[in-house]
Amino acid sequence: MSRRNRPKWMIEIAIERMNILFDRAEMEFITHPERSNRYVELALKLSTKYNTPVPDKWRRRYCKSCKSFLKPGRNCTVRLVNSEVNIFCGECGHAMKIPYQKEKKFKRRAKYESR
């Protein structure tokens, strides 16, 4: 069975499993951070195996460089700089920069449409 022809139920199970692994990573982070990093690695392997994206809820909760689970205030810092969200990993020093100009634009548009 090729990757492109996977049944829909297999992909749904993979996404459900990724959600479970990220939930467990969040629960285990304080007591066993290395275990939570392993859960993230397993979820990313599922993502690549079934060619599905990581769920939106968890997309910014792991470091793209070292694959460690990020908990703001514990092992990462989050800053707002020049209309970007900067997330700095405390493990490897990698910085993820996410623009939020579009979010402001949508807010403004919703404000005008409500009038």
C-alpha positions in Angstrom: 0.0 0.0 0.0 1.6 3.3 -1.1 1.5 6.4 1.1 -0.8 8.3 -1.1 -3.5 5.6 -1.1 -3.8 5.2 2.6 -7.4 4.8 3.8 -8.9 7.8 5.6 -9.4 5.9 8.8 -5.6 5.2 9.0 -4.9 8.9 8.8 -7.5 9.7 11.4 -6.0 7.1 13.8 -2.5 8.6 13.2 -3.8 12.1 14.0 -5.6 10.8 17.2 -2.4 9.1 18.2 -0.3 12.2 17.7 -2.8 14.2 19.9 -2.5 11.5 22.6 1.3 11.6 22.5 1.4 15.4 22.7 -1.0 15.3 25.6 1.1 12.8 27.4 4.2 14.9 26.7 2.6 17.9 28.4 1.5 15.8 31.4 5.0 14.2 31.8 7.1 17.3 31.2 7.5 18.5 34.8 8.5 15.1 36.2 10.2 13.5 33.2 11.3 16.0 30.5 13.3 13.4 28.6 10.2 11.2 28.3 8.1 14.1 26.9 10.8 14.7 24.3 10.6 11.0 23.3 6.8 11.4 22.9 7.4 14.3 20.6 9.8 12.2 18.5 7.3 9.4 18.2 4.5 11.8 17.2 6.8 13.3 14.5 7.6 9.8 13.2 3.9 9.1 12.9 3.5 12.4 11.0 6.1 11.5 8.5 5.0 7.9 8.1 1.4 8.7 7.3 2.3 12.0 5.5 0.0 14.1 7.7 0.8 17.4 9.3 1.1 17.8 13.1 -2.2 19.1 14.5 -2.4 22.9 14.7 -2.8 22.8 18.5 0.7 21.3 18.9 2.6 22.8 15.9 4.3 25.4 18.1 4.9 23.3 21.1 8.0 21.5 20.0 11.4 22.7 18.7 11.8 22.2 15.0 15.6 21.8 15.5 16.1 19.5 18.5 12.6 18.0 18.6 12.1 18.7 22.3 8.8 19.6 23.9 8.5 23.3 24.7 6.9 24.6 27.8 6.9 28.4 28.0 8.6 29.6 31.2 10.4 26.3 31.7 12.6 25.6 28.7 11.6 28.3 26.2 10.9 32.0 26.1 8.2 33.7 24.1 8.7 37.3 23.0 6.7 39.7 20.8 9.1 41.6 18.6 8.3 43.7 15.5 5.0 42.0 14.7 6.5 38.5 15.2 6.2 35.9 17.9 9.7 34.7 18.7 10.0 31.4 20.5 13.5 30.6 21.7 14.3 27.0 22.6 16.3 26.7 25.9 17.7 23.3 24.9 19.5 24.2 21.6 19.0 28.0 21.3 17.0 27.7 18.1 14.6 30.6 17.4 11.2 30.2 15.7 9.8 33.4 14.3 6.1 33.5 13.5 4.6 36.6 12.0 1.3 37.8 13.3 0.5 40.6 10.9 -2.3 38.5 9.4 -4.0 38.1 12.7 -4.0 41.9 13.2 -5.4 42.3 9.7 -8.3 39.8 10.4 -9.1 41.6 13.6 -9.3 44.9 11.8 -11.4 43.5 9.1 -13.8 41.9 11.6 -14.1 45.2 13.4 -15.2 47.0 10.2 -17.6 44.3 9.2 -19.4 44.5 12.5 -20.3 48.1 11.9 
